[in-house]
């Protein structure tokens, strides 16, 4: 949860780089070898834009966050706050509604990324 006291952190370059690392990690860890070109095609932007986004050179906009969320099956809150204790406390107790889709097999796609 973003409080007034910590809001300045979410506008820092450090936070932008952490978000960029998460976006890159999601893409690279996907079992179907998703490329920057694939993400760029989905967003209707050039591949260089995705490269700058994943290297923390530019800020992600809501359209890009939604795209990564849909493509890689995680929620936007995970992208924005996944490293924070408050989010991990919620995420750790979250009951996944479809346990039959949850699998240890890397070829079965599950939307719950590992923290």
Residue pairs with C-beta under 8 A, 6 or more apart in sequence:
1 86
2 10
9 15
10 80
13 56
16 56
16 59
17 56
18 83
19 56
19 60
19 79
19 80
20 53
20 54
20 55
20 56
20 60
21 56
22 79
22 82
23 53
23 54
23 60
23 68
23 79
24 54
24 55
26 68
26 72
26 74
26 113
27 34
27 35
27 36
27 39
27 54
27 68
27 72
29 113
30 72
31 106
31 107
31 109
32 109
34 71
34 72
36 47
36 50
36 51
36 54
37 47
39 50
39 67
39 68
39 71
40 46
40 47
40 49
40 50
42 67
42 71
43 49
43 50
43 63
43 64
43 67
49 58
52 58
53 60
53 64
60 68
65 76
65 79
65 80
66 76
68 74
68 79
69 75
69 76
69 79
72 111
72 113
73 109
73 110
73 111
73 112
73 113
74 111
74 112
74 113
77 87
78 87
78 91
78 113
81 87
82 88
82 91
82 113
82 115
88 115
91 115
92 115
96 102
96 112
101 108
101 110
102 110
102 112
103 110
